[in-house]
Amino acid sequence: MDTIHAIRVEEVRDKVEDKHFYVVYIEINETIKIIGKSKSKPQLIRYISEVY
């Protein structure tokens, strides 16, 4: 089973190229993988599941 250390959203404001976007990435098994880039701010939602 994989170990997920963090899921992050980074806001990028590139003033040199006049760009503004968000990068979503995951740190899994000590490796960082970019999930995607977005012009709009992603909505962050947390769910908790309980199994009985």
C-alpha positions in Angstrom: 0.0 0.0 0.0 1.2 3.5 -0.9 2.1 6.1 1.8 0.6 9.5 1.0 2.5 12.3 2.9 0.7 15.3 1.5 -1.7 16.6 -1.2 -1.0 20.3 -1.9 -2.3 23.2 -3.9 0.2 25.8 -4.8 -0.8 29.2 -6.2 1.7 30.5 -8.9 1.9 34.2 -9.8 4.4 34.5 -12.6 5.0 38.2 -13.0 7.6 37.7 -15.7 5.2 35.9 -18.1 2.1 37.5 -16.6 0.5 34.2 -15.6 -1.6 33.1 -12.6 -2.5 29.5 -12.0 -2.7 26.7 -9.4 -0.7 23.5 -9.3 -2.1 20.4 -7.5 0.5 17.8 -6.6 0.8 14.8 -4.3 3.8 13.5 -2.3 3.5 9.7 -2.4 6.2 7.2 -1.4 8.7 10.1 -1.1 8.0 11.1 -4.7 6.2 14.3 -5.8 3.8 13.9 -8.7 1.9 16.8 -10.4 -1.8 15.9 -10.6 -2.7 19.0 -12.7 -2.7 22.7 -13.3 -5.7 25.0 -13.2 -6.6 28.6 -14.1 -9.4 28.5 -11.5 -8.9 28.0 -7.8 -9.7 24.3 -6.9 -12.2 23.7 -4.2 -10.7 21.9 -1.2 -13.1 19.3 0.4 -12.4 16.9 3.2 -14.5 13.8 3.7 -14.4 11.3 6.6 -15.6 7.8 6.0 -16.4 5.5 8.9 -16.8 1.8 8.2 -18.8 -0.3 10.7 
